């Protein structure tokens, strides 16, 4: 909340901006807005400073950081590239550049920039911490811990270093060490939202729901979404009676999370009993959700655009995020229903895909996707190449169907030439945008086998048999040491036994896949 002093300061800075042509004053004004997370105003100040002094390295760096915060990574890259050209031996510029490259899923380049920065400033704890985080993003966990320990020795009071050590330990399956590091970070800075959130992920993955959900609530302190910002002056739901009231449920995180969180909508209807329930969601999900929950009114919201402002005009009394429903209705393992509501695909489209798949001939129809999405650290842990699947796709008696939304015809052609297997795909099917069509296809498949991504959530929510391949020490959604997925009864989990070892888990899938081929029905 802004204080009167903050307001006065802002007015003073705005007055300064309108009167000065001093690039350094404008840079300071931009830094002021950055501290308030007012990225648009900050970027305008930095751009104006650069127009006045195109060789002002600090303004280029600050503009890059602002654009990175806005998610405009390509523009941020050009800013850091310019700053690096102006000041090639600046360890600080290289460190920031390296952090951006990690966000852009270019981890090796990011590590190289940070290693150069480290050589320039070998005793700089912040650069060592950034390098440790970059090594984690590239999958070099042992080296990451080594650099983070050195950073901690140089500055034992930096909570960021402890937080990064905790995330690495969690990926290594060293859960007690991870928890100790998160708690060390919070002992230094009790308001450190990222450490609270990471501790929440860890607790949830271990089945500690009460404490885990309390920490998970800190996600809104790490990053404020445009939707949340637009609702800041409206009343959030505190769990009180909804009799005679209208509730708005709004989306958060990715498409797969929306599908997963939507498994709690029926709880809201049955237990909350609102007079009226409005749900904002990704436009691609509206047709599926409307068929499945006819008593709910769904509204499409593009979170990357400004349509979230329209939510404020909707007639509602209280609001809650989709994740907030999970916090309320999944407080223990026993809270997960044995027979949850299944998403309902379009019947006409299901029949169309049944006919198209029948032309492939007899045999199991199995959909595959070989890499996940999400942020860089998650994507790296859920990434395989199609060639890694050659042995699995050599299993006979199966028609393989592509469900990987970001593949290319050349990638599929190269696979077919190298591995000698066919992977069916349809150029008229947009796997990324037309989720209703994808749902109809998936509903016709015998099995879906894939790395954990939105398609896995879709298949599970439809009730299709899905084999979800997940990394060692997987994220909280799949808990630990389970082979079932509590969110989706039709899902089976195949877990890595060791970090980065996909070969053995794909071998397990191949063994399991031969079982339905030997059964009389020929189905799982």
HUQUIDA-V525397 format. One record per residue. RES is the residue in three letters. BURIAL is b if it has 24 or more other C-alpha atoms within 12 Angstrom, else e. D_CENTER is the distance of its C-alpha to the mean C-alpha in Angstrom with 1 decimal. Layout:
res:RES burial:BURIAL d_center:D_CENTER
res:RES burial:BURIAL d_center:D_CENTER
This chain:
res:UNK burial:e d_center:27.6
res:UNK burial:e d_center:29.9
res:UNK burial:e d_center:33.3
res:UNK burial:e d_center:36.5
res:UNK burial:e d_center:36.5
res:UNK burial:e d_center:33.1
res:UNK burial:e d_center:34.4
res:UNK burial:e d_center:37.6
res:UNK burial:e d_center:35.8
res:UNK burial:b d_center:33.7
res:UNK burial:e d_center:36.9
res:UNK burial:e d_center:38.5
res:UNK burial:b d_center:35.8
res:UNK burial:b d_center:35.9
res:UNK burial:e d_center:39.6
res:UNK burial:e d_center:39.3
res:UNK burial:b d_center:36.9
res:UNK burial:e d_center:39.5
res:UNK burial:e d_center:42.4
res:UNK burial:e d_center:41.4
res:UNK burial:e d_center:41.1
res:UNK burial:e d_center:40.5
res:UNK burial:b d_center:37.2
res:UNK burial:b d_center:36.8
res:UNK burial:b d_center:37.2
res:UNK burial:b d_center:34.6
res:UNK burial:b d_center:32.2
res:UNK burial:b d_center:32.8
res:UNK burial:b d_center:32.2
res:UNK burial:b d_center:28.8
res:UNK burial:b d_center:28.0
res:UNK burial:b d_center:29.1
res:UNK burial:b d_center:26.8
res:UNK burial:b d_center:23.9
res:UNK burial:e d_center:24.6
res:UNK burial:e d_center:24.4
res:UNK burial:b d_center:21.1
res:UNK burial:b d_center:23.1
res:UNK burial:b d_center:21.6
res:UNK burial:b d_center:23.6
res:UNK burial:b d_center:26.9
res:UNK burial:b d_center:26.1
res:UNK burial:b d_center:25.5
res:UNK burial:b d_center:28.8
res:UNK burial:b d_center:30.6
res:UNK burial:b d_center:29.4
res:UNK burial:b d_center:30.2
res:UNK burial:b d_center:33.6
res:UNK burial:b d_center:34.3
res:UNK burial:b d_center:33.5
res:UNK burial:e d_center:35.8
res:UNK burial:e d_center:38.6
res:UNK burial:e d_center:38.0
res:UNK burial:e d_center:36.0
res:UNK burial:e d_center:36.4
res:UNK burial:b d_center:34.8
res:UNK burial:b d_center:32.3
res:UNK burial:b d_center:30.9
res:UNK burial:b d_center:30.1
res:UNK burial:b d_center:28.4
res:UNK burial:b d_center:26.2
res:UNK burial:b d_center:25.5
res:UNK burial:b d_center:24.7
res:UNK burial:b d_center:22.3
res:UNK burial:b d_center:20.5
res:UNK burial:b d_center:20.6
res:UNK burial:b d_center:19.3
res:UNK burial:b d_center:16.4
res:UNK burial:b d_center:15.6
res:UNK burial:b d_center:15.9
res:UNK burial:e d_center:13.5
res:UNK burial:e d_center:16.7
res:UNK burial:b d_center:16.3
res:UNK burial:e d_center:19.3
res:UNK burial:b d_center:21.5
res:UNK burial:b d_center:20.5
res:UNK burial:b d_center:21.4
res:UNK burial:e d_center:24.8
res:UNK burial:b d_center:25.4
res:UNK burial:b d_center:24.9
res:UNK burial:b d_center:26.9
res:UNK burial:b d_center:29.7
res:UNK burial:b d_center:29.6
res:UNK burial:b d_center:29.8
res:UNK burial:e d_center:32.7
res:UNK burial:e d_center:34.5
res:UNK burial:e d_center:34.1
res:UNK burial:e d_center:33.3
res:UNK burial:e d_center:34.2
res:UNK burial:b d_center:32.0
res:UNK burial:b d_center:29.9
res:UNK burial:b d_center:27.9
res:UNK burial:b d_center:27.1
res:UNK burial:b d_center:26.2
res:UNK burial:b d_center:23.9
res:UNK burial:b d_center:22.0
res:UNK burial:b d_center:22.0
res:UNK burial:b d_center:20.6
res:UNK burial:b d_center:17.7
res:UNK burial:b d_center:16.9
res:UNK burial:b d_center:17.3
res:UNK burial:b d_center:14.7
res:UNK burial:b d_center:12.2
res:UNK burial:b d_center:13.8
res:UNK burial:b d_center:13.2
res:UNK burial:b d_center:16.9
res:UNK burial:b d_center:17.1
res:UNK burial:b d_center:20.8
res:UNK burial:b d_center:21.9
res:UNK burial:b d_center:20.0
res:UNK burial:b d_center:21.8
res:UNK burial:b d_center:25.1
res:UNK burial:b d_center:25.0
res:UNK burial:b d_center:24.3
res:UNK burial:b d_center:27.0
res:UNK burial:b d_center:29.4
res:UNK burial:b d_center:28.6
res:UNK burial:b d_center:29.4
res:UNK burial:e d_center:32.6
res:UNK burial:e d_center:33.6
res:UNK burial:e d_center:32.9
res:UNK burial:e d_center:33.0
res:UNK burial:e d_center:33.4
res:UNK burial:b d_center:30.5
res:UNK burial:b d_center:28.3
res:UNK burial:b d_center:25.4
res:UNK burial:b d_center:25.4
res:UNK burial:b d_center:25.5
res:UNK burial:b d_center:22.5
res:UNK burial:b d_center:20.5
res:UNK burial:b d_center:21.9
res:UNK burial:b d_center:20.9
res:UNK burial:b d_center:17.2
res:UNK burial:b d_center:17.6
res:UNK burial:b d_center:19.3
res:UNK burial:b d_center:16.6
res:UNK burial:b d_center:14.1
res:UNK burial:b d_center:16.9
res:UNK burial:b d_center:17.5
res:UNK burial:b d_center:20.8
res:UNK burial:b d_center:20.4
res:UNK burial:e d_center:24.1
res:UNK burial:b d_center:24.7
res:UNK burial:b d_center:21.8
res:UNK burial:b d_center:23.5
res:UNK burial:b d_center:26.9
res:UNK burial:b d_center:25.9
res:UNK burial:b d_center:24.3
res:UNK burial:b d_center:27.5
res:UNK burial:b d_center:29.6
res:UNK burial:b d_center:27.6
res:UNK burial:b d_center:28.1
res:UNK burial:e d_center:31.8
res:UNK burial:e d_center:32.2
res:UNK burial:e d_center:30.5
res:UNK burial:e d_center:30.2
res:UNK burial:e d_center:29.3
res:UNK burial:b d_center:26.0
res:UNK burial:b d_center:23.3
res:UNK burial:b d_center:20.6
res:UNK burial:b d_center:22.2
res:UNK burial:b d_center:22.3
res:UNK burial:b d_center:18.6
res:UNK burial:b d_center:17.7
res:UNK burial:b d_center:20.3
res:UNK burial:b d_center:18.8
res:UNK burial:b d_center:15.4
res:UNK burial:b d_center:17.5
res:UNK burial:b d_center:19.8
res:UNK burial:b d_center:17.2
res:UNK burial:b d_center:16.1
res:UNK burial:b d_center:19.8
res:UNK burial:b d_center:20.4
res:UNK burial:e d_center:22.5
res:UNK burial:b d_center:21.4
res:UNK burial:e d_center:24.5
res:UNK burial:b d_center:24.3
res:UNK burial:b d_center:20.6
res:UNK burial:b d_center:21.7
res:UNK burial:b d_center:24.8
res:UNK burial:b d_center:22.9
res:UNK burial:b d_center:20.6
res:UNK burial:b d_center:23.9
res:UNK burial:b d_center:25.7
res:UNK burial:b d_center:23.2
res:UNK burial:b d_center:23.8
res:UNK burial:e d_center:27.5
res:UNK burial:e d_center:27.6
res:UNK burial:e d_center:25.4
res:UNK burial:e d_center:25.1
res:UNK burial:e d_center:22.9
res:UNK burial:b d_center:20.2
res:UNK burial:b d_center:17.1
res:UNK burial:b d_center:14.7
res:UNK burial:b d_center:17.1
res:UNK burial:b d_center:17.5
res:UNK burial:b d_center:13.8
res:UNK burial:b d_center:13.7
res:UNK burial:b d_center:17.0
res:UNK burial:b d_center:15.6
res:UNK burial:b d_center:13.0
res:UNK burial:b d_center:16.1
res:UNK burial:b d_center:18.5
res:UNK burial:b d_center:16.5
res:UNK burial:b d_center:16.2
res:UNK burial:b d_center:19.9
res:UNK burial:b d_center:20.7
res:UNK burial:b d_center:21.8
res:UNK burial:b d_center:20.6
res:UNK burial:e d_center:22.8
res:UNK burial:b d_center:22.0
res:UNK burial:b d_center:18.3
res:UNK burial:b d_center:17.8
res:UNK burial:b d_center:19.8
res:UNK burial:b d_center:17.6
res:UNK burial:b d_center:14.4
res:UNK burial:b d_center:16.1
res:UNK burial:b d_center:15.8
res:UNK burial:b d_center:12.2
res:UNK burial:b d_center:14.2
res:UNK burial:e d_center:16.2
res:UNK burial:e d_center:13.7
res:UNK burial:e d_center:12.7
res:UNK burial:e d_center:14.7
res:UNK burial:b d_center:13.5
res:UNK burial:b d_center:16.3
res:UNK burial:b d_center:16.8
res:UNK burial:b d_center:17.2
res:UNK burial:e d_center:19.6
res:UNK burial:e d_center:21.6
res:UNK burial:b d_center:22.2
res:UNK burial:e d_center:23.2
res:UNK burial:e d_center:26.8
res:UNK burial:e d_center:26.5
res:UNK burial:e d_center:26.9
res:UNK burial:e d_center:24.1
res:UNK burial:b d_center:25.0
res:UNK burial:e d_center:26.5
res:UNK burial:e d_center:27.1
res:UNK burial:e d_center:30.6
res:UNK burial:e d_center:32.4
res:UNK burial:b d_center:31.2
res:UNK burial:e d_center:34.6
res:UNK burial:e d_center:35.6
res:UNK burial:e d_center:32.4
res:UNK burial:b d_center:29.6
res:UNK burial:b d_center:25.9
res:UNK burial:b d_center:23.0
res:UNK burial:b d_center:19.6
res:UNK burial:b d_center:16.8
res:UNK burial:b d_center:13.2
res:UNK burial:b d_center:10.0
res:UNK burial:b d_center:6.2
res:UNK burial:b d_center:5.8
res:UNK burial:b d_center:9.0
res:UNK burial:b d_center:8.9
res:UNK burial:b d_center:8.5
res:UNK burial:b d_center:11.3
res:UNK burial:b d_center:13.3
res:UNK burial:b d_center:13.0
res:UNK burial:b d_center:13.8
res:UNK burial:b d_center:16.6
res:UNK burial:b d_center:18.4
res:UNK burial:b d_center:19.7
res:UNK burial:b d_center:21.3
res:UNK burial:b d_center:24.5
res:UNK burial:b d_center:24.7
res:UNK burial:b d_center:24.7
res:UNK burial:b d_center:27.4
res:UNK burial:e d_center:29.5
res:UNK burial:e d_center:29.4
res:UNK burial:b d_center:28.6
res:UNK burial:e d_center:31.0
res:UNK burial:b d_center:30.2
res:UNK burial:e d_center:32.8
res:UNK burial:b d_center:30.2
res:UNK burial:b d_center:26.4
res:UNK burial:b d_center:24.4
res:UNK burial:b d_center:20.8
res:UNK burial:b d_center:18.7
res:UNK burial:b d_center:16.1
res:UNK burial:b d_center:14.7
res:UNK burial:b d_center:18.1
res:UNK burial:b d_center:17.4
res:UNK burial:b d_center:17.4
res:UNK burial:b d_center:20.6
res:UNK burial:b d_center:23.2
res:UNK burial:b d_center:21.7
res:UNK burial:b d_center:21.3
res:UNK burial:b d_center:24.8
res:UNK burial:e d_center:26.5
res:UNK burial:b d_center:25.0
res:UNK burial:b d_center:25.6
res:UNK burial:e d_center:28.7
res:UNK burial:e d_center:29.5
res:UNK burial:b d_center:26.3
res:UNK burial:b d_center:26.1
res:UNK burial:b d_center:22.9
res:UNK burial:b d_center:22.1
res:UNK burial:b d_center:19.9
res:UNK burial:b d_center:17.7
res:UNK burial:b d_center:16.2
res:UNK burial:b d_center:13.8
res:UNK burial:e d_center:14.3
res:UNK burial:e d_center:18.0
res:UNK burial:e d_center:20.4
res:UNK burial:e d_center:21.1
res:UNK burial:b d_center:19.5
res:UNK burial:e d_center:22.9
res:UNK burial:e d_center:24.6
res:UNK burial:b d_center:23.1
res:UNK burial:b d_center:25.5
res:UNK burial:e d_center:28.4
res:UNK burial:b d_center:27.7
res:UNK burial:e d_center:30.3
res:UNK burial:b d_center:28.5
res:UNK burial:b d_center:29.7
res:UNK burial:b d_center:26.5
res:UNK burial:b d_center:22.8
res:UNK burial:b d_center:19.8
res:UNK burial:b d_center:16.1
res:UNK burial:b d_center:14.9
res:UNK burial:b d_center:13.4
res:UNK burial:b d_center:16.9
res:UNK burial:b d_center:18.5
res:UNK burial:b d_center:16.9
res:UNK burial:b d_center:18.1
res:UNK burial:b d_center:21.5
res:UNK burial:b d_center:22.0
res:UNK burial:b d_center:20.5
res:UNK burial:e d_center:22.5
res:UNK burial:e d_center:23.7
res:UNK burial:e d_center:23.5
res:UNK burial:e d_center:26.4
res:UNK burial:e d_center:24.5
res:UNK burial:b d_center:22.6
res:UNK burial:e d_center:25.0
res:UNK burial:e d_center:26.7
res:UNK burial:e d_center:26.8
res:UNK burial:b d_center:24.1
res:UNK burial:b d_center:24.4
res:UNK burial:b d_center:23.4
res:UNK burial:b d_center:22.1
res:UNK burial:b d_center:25.2
res:UNK burial:b d_center:25.1
res:UNK burial:b d_center:27.8
res:UNK burial:e d_center:31.0
res:UNK burial:e d_center:32.5
res:UNK burial:e d_center:29.5
res:UNK burial:e d_center:29.4
res:UNK burial:e d_center:33.1
res:UNK burial:e d_center:32.6
res:UNK burial:b d_center:30.1
res:UNK burial:e d_center:32.4
res:UNK burial:e d_center:35.2
res:UNK burial:e d_center:33.2
res:UNK burial:b d_center:32.1
res:UNK burial:e d_center:35.6
res:UNK burial:e d_center:36.9
res:UNK burial:e d_center:35.1
res:UNK burial:e d_center:37.7
res:UNK burial:e d_center:37.8
res:UNK burial:b d_center:35.2
res:UNK burial:b d_center:31.7
res:UNK burial:b d_center:29.1
res:UNK burial:b d_center:25.9
res:UNK burial:b d_center:22.6
res:UNK burial:b d_center:20.4
res:UNK burial:b d_center:17.1
res:UNK burial:b d_center:16.8
res:UNK burial:b d_center:13.5
res:UNK burial:b d_center:9.8
res:UNK burial:b d_center:7.2
res:UNK burial:e d_center:3.8
res:UNK burial:e d_center:5.2
res:UNK burial:b d_center:8.7
res:UNK burial:b d_center:9.4
res:UNK burial:b d_center:7.3
res:UNK burial:b d_center:8.7
res:UNK burial:b d_center:12.0
res:UNK burial:b d_center:12.2
res:UNK burial:b d_center:11.8
res:UNK burial:b d_center:14.1
res:UNK burial:b d_center:17.6
res:UNK burial:e d_center:20.1
res:UNK burial:b d_center:22.1
res:UNK burial:b d_center:25.2
res:UNK burial:b d_center:23.8
res:UNK burial:b d_center:24.3
res:UNK burial:b d_center:28.0
res:UNK burial:b d_center:29.6
res:UNK burial:b d_center:27.6
res:UNK burial:b d_center:28.3
res:UNK burial:b d_center:32.0
res:UNK burial:b d_center:32.4
res:UNK burial:e d_center:35.1
res:UNK burial:b d_center:35.5
res:UNK burial:b d_center:32.0
res:UNK burial:b d_center:30.8
res:UNK burial:b d_center:27.3
res:UNK burial:b d_center:25.1
res:UNK burial:b d_center:22.3
res:UNK burial:b d_center:19.0
res:UNK burial:b d_center:17.0
res:UNK burial:b d_center:16.1
res:UNK burial:e d_center:16.1
res:UNK burial:b d_center:19.2
res:UNK burial:e d_center:22.6
res:UNK burial:e d_center:26.1
res:UNK burial:e d_center:27.2
res:UNK burial:e d_center:24.6
res:UNK burial:b d_center:25.8
res:UNK burial:e d_center:29.4
res:UNK burial:e d_center:29.2
res:UNK burial:b d_center:27.8
res:UNK burial:e d_center:30.7
res:UNK burial:e d_center:33.2
res:UNK burial:e d_center:32.2
res:UNK burial:e d_center:31.5
res:UNK burial:e d_center:34.0
res:UNK burial:b d_center:31.8
res:UNK burial:b d_center:31.0
res:UNK burial:b d_center:27.6
res:UNK burial:b d_center:28.1
res:UNK burial:b d_center:26.3
res:UNK burial:e d_center:27.4
res:UNK burial:e d_center:27.2
res:UNK burial:e d_center:27.5
res:UNK burial:e d_center:24.3
res:UNK burial:e d_center:21.2
res:UNK burial:b d_center:18.4
res:UNK burial:e d_center:15.7
res:UNK burial:e d_center:17.6
res:UNK burial:e d_center:20.1
res:UNK burial:b d_center:18.3
res:UNK burial:b d_center:21.6
res:UNK burial:b d_center:23.4
res:UNK burial:b d_center:20.8
res:UNK burial:b d_center:21.2
res:UNK burial:b d_center:24.9
res:UNK burial:b d_center:24.7
res:UNK burial:b d_center:22.6
res:UNK burial:b d_center:25.0
res:UNK burial:b d_center:27.8
res:UNK burial:b d_center:26.4
res:UNK burial:b d_center:27.8
res:UNK burial:b d_center:24.7
res:UNK burial:b d_center:21.2
res:UNK burial:b d_center:20.2
res:UNK burial:b d_center:16.9
res:UNK burial:b d_center:14.1
res:UNK burial:b d_center:11.4
res:UNK burial:b d_center:9.5
res:UNK burial:b d_center:10.2
res:UNK burial:b d_center:13.8
res:UNK burial:b d_center:14.2
res:UNK burial:b d_center:13.3
res:UNK burial:b d_center:15.7
res:UNK burial:b d_center:18.4
res:UNK burial:b d_center:18.3
res:UNK burial:b d_center:18.6
res:UNK burial:b d_center:21.5
res:UNK burial:b d_center:23.2
res:UNK burial:b d_center:23.3
res:UNK burial:b d_center:23.7
res:UNK burial:b d_center:20.5
res:UNK burial:b d_center:20.3
res:UNK burial:b d_center:16.8
res:UNK burial:b d_center:16.8
res:UNK burial:b d_center:14.7
res:UNK burial:b d_center:15.0
res:UNK burial:b d_center:17.5
res:UNK burial:b d_center:16.6
res:UNK burial:b d_center:13.5
res:UNK burial:b d_center:10.9
res:UNK burial:b d_center:12.4
res:UNK burial:b d_center:11.9
res:UNK burial:b d_center:14.6
res:UNK burial:b d_center:16.7
res:UNK burial:b d_center:19.1
res:UNK burial:e d_center:22.0
res:UNK burial:b d_center:21.7
res:UNK burial:e d_center:22.3
res:UNK burial:b d_center:21.7
res:UNK burial:b d_center:18.7
res:UNK burial:b d_center:19.7
res:UNK burial:b d_center:17.6
res:UNK burial:b d_center:19.3
res:UNK burial:b d_center:22.9
res:UNK burial:b d_center:23.0
res:UNK burial:b d_center:20.3
res:UNK burial:b d_center:21.4
res:UNK burial:b d_center:19.3
res:UNK burial:b d_center:20.4
res:UNK burial:b d_center:19.5
res:UNK burial:b d_center:20.0
res:UNK burial:b d_center:23.1
res:UNK burial:e d_center:22.6
res:UNK burial:b d_center:19.7
res:UNK burial:b d_center:19.6
res:UNK burial:e d_center:22.2
res:UNK burial:b d_center:21.2
res:UNK burial:b d_center:24.9
res:UNK burial:b d_center:26.0
res:UNK burial:b d_center:23.2
res:UNK burial:b d_center:23.8
res:UNK burial:b d_center:27.5
res:UNK burial:e d_center:26.9
res:UNK burial:b d_center:25.4
res:UNK burial:b d_center:28.4
res:UNK burial:e d_center:30.8
res:UNK burial:b d_center:29.2
res:UNK burial:b d_center:29.3
res:UNK burial:e d_center:33.0
res:UNK burial:e d_center:33.8
res:UNK burial:b d_center:33.5
res:UNK burial:b d_center:35.4
res:UNK burial:e d_center:38.2
res:UNK burial:e d_center:38.2
res:UNK burial:e d_center:40.8
res:UNK burial:e d_center:38.3
res:UNK burial:e d_center:36.2
res:UNK burial:b d_center:33.0
res:UNK burial:b d_center:30.6
